[in-house]
Amino acid sequence: MSYKIYDIDNTSVQMVMVIKLNQLKKNGLPALTYAQFEEYIMSNIWNERVPTSLNEATNHIMHITTSDIINYLSKQAVIEGANAHIEDFKDIIGG
């Protein structure tokens, strides 16, 4: 018996991700990219264990809310800002 992995590299999972991504874009996140969505899923939903069935993967993906993504992107922005150098903000603060 072969063990099938239902992660972001699975074509069926990718189709579900595209459907959900389009839904999220229509519901207030028009600039959300596939890469950002993929990163959210891998680091927050499947960071410890990937699904063992397509049903489980679909369920996880379809239950992601706009608020979930906004919270994640906000945290990522704070982390990136904290790790940046002051020179990276020249265009914002002038100088």
C-alpha positions in Angstrom: 0.0 0.0 0.0 1.4 3.4 -1.0 1.2 6.3 1.3 0.0 9.5 -0.5 1.0 12.9 0.9 -1.6 15.7 0.8 0.7 18.7 1.1 1.1 21.8 -1.0 2.8 19.8 -3.8 -0.2 17.6 -4.4 -2.2 18.8 -7.5 -5.6 18.2 -5.8 -4.5 20.3 -2.8 -3.2 23.0 -5.1 -6.6 23.2 -6.8 -8.3 23.7 -3.4 -5.8 26.3 -2.5 -6.5 28.3 -5.7 -10.2 28.1 -5.0 -9.7 29.4 -1.4 -7.2 32.0 -2.5 -9.7 33.4 -5.0 -12.4 33.5 -2.3 -10.0 35.3 0.1 -9.2 37.8 -2.6 -12.8 38.5 -3.2 -13.4 38.9 0.6 -11.0 41.7 1.3 -7.5 40.5 0.4 -7.0 41.4 -3.3 -3.2 41.6 -3.0 -2.8 38.2 -1.3 -0.4 36.0 -3.4 -0.4 32.3 -3.8 3.1 32.2 -2.3 1.9 34.1 0.8 -1.1 31.7 1.2 1.2 28.7 0.7 3.6 30.0 3.4 0.7 30.6 5.8 -0.6 27.0 5.4 2.9 25.4 5.8 3.9 27.5 8.8 0.6 27.7 10.7 -1.7 24.9 9.6 0.7 22.1 8.7 3.8 23.1 10.6 3.8 19.9 12.6 1.9 17.4 10.5 0.6 17.3 6.9 -2.9 15.8 6.3 -3.3 12.2 5.5 -6.3 12.6 3.3 -7.6 15.0 0.7 -10.7 15.5 2.8 -8.6 16.6 5.8 -6.4 18.9 3.6 -9.5 20.5 2.0 -11.1 21.0 5.4 -8.0 22.7 6.8 -7.8 25.0 3.8 -11.4 25.9 3.4 -11.7 26.9 7.1 -9.0 29.6 6.8 -10.5 33.0 7.3 -9.5 36.5 6.1 -8.7 37.3 9.8 -6.3 34.4 10.0 -4.4 35.7 7.0 -4.4 39.3 8.2 -3.1 38.3 11.6 -0.4 36.2 10.0 0.7 38.9 7.5 0.7 41.5 10.3 3.0 39.3 12.4 5.3 38.7 9.4 5.5 42.4 8.8 6.6 43.1 12.4 9.2 40.3 12.2 10.6 41.6 8.9 10.6 45.1 10.3 12.5 44.1 13.4 15.1 42.2 11.4 15.6 45.1 8.9 18.3 47.7 9.1 17.5 51.4 9.5 18.9 52.0 6.0 16.0 49.9 4.7 13.6 52.5 5.8 15.3 55.5 4.2 12.6 56.0 1.6 9.9 56.1 4.4 11.6 58.4 6.9 13.6 60.4 4.5 17.3 61.0 4.3 
